[in-house]
C-alpha cells in the first residue's frame, strides 16, 4: 500500500496525541524564535487538536447510537411479536382479553370463566395416588413449635410451606407429600433440624388403603457444611449438591411408592413446587431431569427488592449485590420462571407490578398467548407460564372467638390485673405482655413481625409517639421475634431493635409499649385473643408485603386491621372489608388510621364482624382444591403428562421412564408440536422398572465421579438434547443456560 501522509497523520499521529502531548508541543512552540517555524508549528498543533476533539466526539456518538439502536431493535422485536400474535385473534377473543384488564364486578362469574375448561378437584379423584414434592431450601423448618421470627430466613414462608404440606396430604387423591429443606446439624440450633425425616401427618382422614409411606413429611437434604447454619444468601454455591440429594431421594421414593400403590411401576411426582428463588432454581433442574411439571411461588422477588433498596438510597447497587447476592437471586428467578408451567401468586398486584419486571414474563403478551391457546392457534414458539392468584390458607383449628366482645361490656371484667392475679387465670404470654404496661386495660395496637428494616416498625413507633391522642387511648405491643442478646442478632435486626428502644426513650413511652423478648408459636393465638379482648387493632406497616398472612390470622380472631397499601393487603382488605390501608412512609396517616379505629367503636365492631364473616375465603381446603385443579389443568396441555398416576385409565404398562428419562441422558426430549418423542426406538429401556431406576442411579453416580466440566447432573451445565421435527435419526444438541431444562413447547 502506498504511503498516504494524510492517512498517517489522522490514524497514527492523532491517535497517539493526548493532552500531555499537546502541552509539550505548546512549550516547544513558545520556545521557537523563528516566526515562520512558530507559525507552522501552531498550525499543525491546531489541526491536531481539531482532529483529536473530532475523533473523541465521533467515538462517543457511535457508542450512543449503538446503545440506542439496540434498545430500539429489542423494543421493535417485542412489539412486532405482540402485534403478530394479536392479528389472529377473533373479535370475541379480543374482547375477552380486554375484559381481563377491567375489574370484574361478580367474582363468581370470573371464577367460572377462568375454570370453564377445567374440572374442579373433587372426591372423585380419591382413587388417584399422587406424590407431590414441595421445596423450601432456606430457614429452619420443622412441624411443631416453629421458631418464627428467629431470623430473617425463618418467617411466614416456613409456616406457609409446612401448613401447605399438611393440608395437601389431606386432599382426596394425594398419597404422599414431601417437603424438601436443608439439613442443619449445627450446635447453634435445635437438634431436630438435623433429623433426616420428620412426619407432619399420616395423610387423608379416611385412612383406607394408606400405606406405610403415606402422609406429609419434611425431608432434610444435606448441602453445604453440615455443622453450620447458613443464611439464604450463602446457600447459592451448594444448590447443586441439594439437587443431587433431592433427585436420589425422589427416585428411591418413586420405587417405594410403586411397590405400595403403583403395581410395581415407580410413581414419579405429580408436580414439583419451588418456593422462593433458591428452591425455584432447584425445582427447575429436577423438573427438567424427571419430566414433571414445575410450579413456582416467589414469596418475595429480587427485582422488586432491588428497586425498593435503590429508592431508599442507603446502598449502591454493588453494595446491595454484595450483601444480598441480588443478581444471583434474580438469575435464579428468571431460570425458574422459564421452567415453570404455573406460577402461584397471592395477589394480582404481584403479577402486574412484580413479575412484570422480569424478562421471562410480559403481562400483555401473556394475555395474548392465553387467548391463542384457548383458540388452538399456534403461538410461534413463544411460551409464558400461567399466572394464577391463589391466596394462602389458614389453619382455623386453634382459633377461638368469644362473641361476648360484641356487646358493650367493659374489658376490665375480662382481664385480671397483675396484682393478685392467679397464675391459672390467664395464659402466661398475657402476663408477659401486661407487665410492660401501666394501664393494661387500654385498647391494644398489636404489631407482629420480625425486626426487619422492611417491616417498618420504627415508623410505627414514631407515629405512636408523636400522636398524643393515640397515646392517651391505646397501648402499643410489639412482638418482634425471639432474642436473648441484641448483640448476638444480625446487623439489620439489631439495628431495628436498637432504634425502637431509642425511640421509646425519646418519646418517653415507658408503660405504654410492650416488647417481650420471647414467645413460642403456641402463644401467637393467645396474643391475638388478648388484643381482641382489649378491643384493639392489628397493624402491618411493612414497606412492601407480598401477602400478609398475619392479617388473615388477626381477622380470624376478630381484630380489625390497618395495613400497608403496597402488596397483598390490598386484596385482603378488599375481600374481608375489615380495615384501612395506609401509606407506610406517612407516619401521620398511620396514626390517624389507628386513632380512627380505636376511637370509633361502631367502626371497630363493623370491621370485626366483616372479618369474621368473610374469613372462610382463606381456608386451606379451598386453597388446595384450587391448587390441584390448576395443576391438573396444566398437565392436560401436554400429552406427555396425561398418564400421571397408577389409577389413570389407559396407562400403558411399558411406559414409565421411556418418554421422560434415558439411561444415557437425564434431559427431557420434546418435539416442537408437543407430541411424544420417537427417539430410542432402536435402544429400548429394560421392561423392568426397578432396572430403569437402577440405571438412572448409576448414571448419577457416574456423573458425580466425572470432572466438573463433564458432569451435567453435578454442575448443572450439561448439554441438553431434544428432538426436532426432521427425519434425522439423532436429536440436535441444544445448549441451555444451566442444563437439564427442556426447551419450551409452544402453546
Secondary structure, 3 states (H helix, E strand, C coil): CCCCHHHHHHHHHCCCCCHHHHHHHHHHHHHCCCHHHHHHHHHHHHHHHHHHHHHHHHHHHHHHHHHHHHHHHHHHHHHHHHHHHHHCCCHHHHHHHHHCCCCCCCHHHHHHHHCCCCCCCCHHHHHCCEEEEEECCCCCCCCCCCCCCCCCCCCHHHHHHHHHHHHHHCCCCEEEEEEEEECCCCCCCCHHHHCCEEEEECCCCCCCCCCCCCEEEEEEECCCCCCCCCCHHHCHHHHHHHHHHHHHHHHHHHHHHHHHHCCCCCCCCCEEEEEHHHHHHHHHHHHHHHCCCEEEECCCCHHHHHHHHHHHCCCCHHHHHHHHCHHHHHHHHHHHHHHCCEEEECCHHHHHHHHHHCCCCCHHHHHHHHHHHHHCCCCCCCCCCEEEECCCCECCCCCCCCHHHHCCCCHHHCCCCCCCCCHHHCCHHHHHHHCCCCCCCCEEEEEECCCCHHHCHHHHHHHHHCCHHHHHHEEEEEECCCCCCHHHCCHHHHHHHHHHHHHHHHCCCCCCEECCCCCCHHHHHHHHHHHHHCCCEEEECCCCECCCHHHHHHHHCCCEEEEECCECHHHHHHHHCCEEEECCCCHHHHHHHHHHHHHCHHHHHHHHHHHHHHHHHHEHHHHHHHHHHHHHHHHHCCHHHCCCCCCCCCCCCCCCCCCCCECCECCCCCCCCCCCCCCCCCCCCCCCHHHHHHHHHHHHHHHHHCCCCCCHHHHCCCCEEECCCCCCCCCEEECCCCCCCCCCCCC
